[in-house]
Amino acid sequence: MTLADMSHHRPSLYTQDARTKARNAAEKRFRIYGITAVTLGVLALIVLLTSVLGSGLGSFRQTMMTLPVTLDAAVLDKKGNRNPDEMAKATTITYGKVLAQALEAVVAEKGLAPEGMKAKEIGSLISKEAPAALRDMVLANPDLIGTTIEFNVLANGRIDGFFKGRVTMESAALDSNVSPAQLELAQALRDAGMLRLAFNWAFITNPDASELRPESAGLGVAILGSAYMMLIVLALALPIGVAASIYLEEFAPQNRFTDLIEVNIANLAAVPSIVFGILGLAVFINYAGLPQSSPLVGGLVLTLMTLPTIIIATRAALKAVPPSIKDAALGVGASKMQTIFHHLLPLALPGILTGTIIGLAQALGETAPLLLIGMVAFVKEYPAAPPEGFLDPAAALPVQVYNFTQRSDPAFIERASGAIIVLLVFLLAMNILAVLLRRRFERRW
């Protein structure tokens, strides 16, 4: 066969044979599968965020009412001494009557009350939390007695729900806690400029509230409790995890015992979090006698849960450092400790910090272990400043979400979604911090 004949029968590079077509088709299918998977994931995330934001953003806006309140000395300070101890005898019931009378006077002056509406129905538009807030203000500043002040009060949960779409005239007709006439009055007050939706800072700063006052429930104690636990986890898990990683990676002999330790560390990273809660209940509460529902116990439990994650991430970061750097340091006379702390750890720092922050973010969102150590309890008082506050009862953000969902009032469901938004913001901030730290300390070679 001549050279011309061979070139005539050789397939052209521009013509695809059957195998090339099949390979290209498989590559196209794989790309479609990948795009489909990413699209489904993004759609699921959009649905989740839409659901949470749609039901939770209302928590950050609350229905407020501005009333001119006359603080009558004959009612609030009968002896006239302006002594806070004597004035404290006036209870929240007394202050509640003062607020109710102030609202009744405004409604009567403007002629806003629907026909046949009772005075008690008018006063019940005000939140049951408002009298306590007014009482605290007066006791803190007794000079207010005898004056008329403009006081911002919360409307009750049903009135707030009316302006947010949870409560309607039809549902109010079947509800023993609100009537259609009260909703009409609330609308009239809003039209008169006395009632408005305002940004609700109290949702961030207030403690939890009882079933009867969902409009005043907040996340203050839960945020503080979560912050205390994260401080404990950071103070314990980071140094212990890094030290254990350095020992296992650089000093531990390779034998069956260290192999067993490594296998168990990997297994602990996959253990369900509720198991750590059972361990914390048995060891820290039943055996050690530490107080239930305290940030210290919660922090210790979350430390045990976070340690495997930090150890695995730190060991991976140490392994990623090129061996030539270690060999060069040892070659010029550096000791093993100098090599580790002056060369390996600085270069492994981005991976260590990333693993630590991801471990903390995972711990921040845990609920099951905290339920077992009693953090599900209703906590009204703020924990004290550290270190005493580590032993005071507290809540945590994910547990507060669980608490809100167990309440019957629909306003608490809105609060639960709002708490989820706050939790997601913290988790997003921690992940962004991990990315920034990695980029800040990352070195290329």
Buried (B, 14 or more C-beta within 10 A) or exposed (E): EEEEEEEEEEEEEEEEEEEEEEEEEEEEEEEEEEEEEEEEEEEEEEEEEEEBBEBBBBBBBBBBBBBEBBBEBEBBBEEEEBEEEBBEEBEBEEBBEBBBBBBBBBBEEEEBBBEEBEBEBBBBBBBBBBBBBBBEBBBEEBEBBBEEBEBEBBBBBBBBBBBBEBBEEEBBEEBEEBBBBBBBBBBBBBEEEBBBBEEBEBBBBBBBBEEBBBBBBBBBBBBBBBBBBBBBBBEBBBEBBBEBBBEBBBEBEEEEEEEEBBEEBEEBBEBEBBBBBBBBBEBBBEEEEBBBBBBBBBBBBBBBBBBBBBBBBBBBBBEEBEEEBBEEBBEEEBEEEEBBEEBBBEBBBBBBBBBBBBBBBBBBBBBBBBBBBBBBEEBEEBBEEEEEBBBBBBBBBBBBBBBBEEBEBBBBBBBBBBBBBBBBEBBEEBBEBBEEBBEEBEEEE
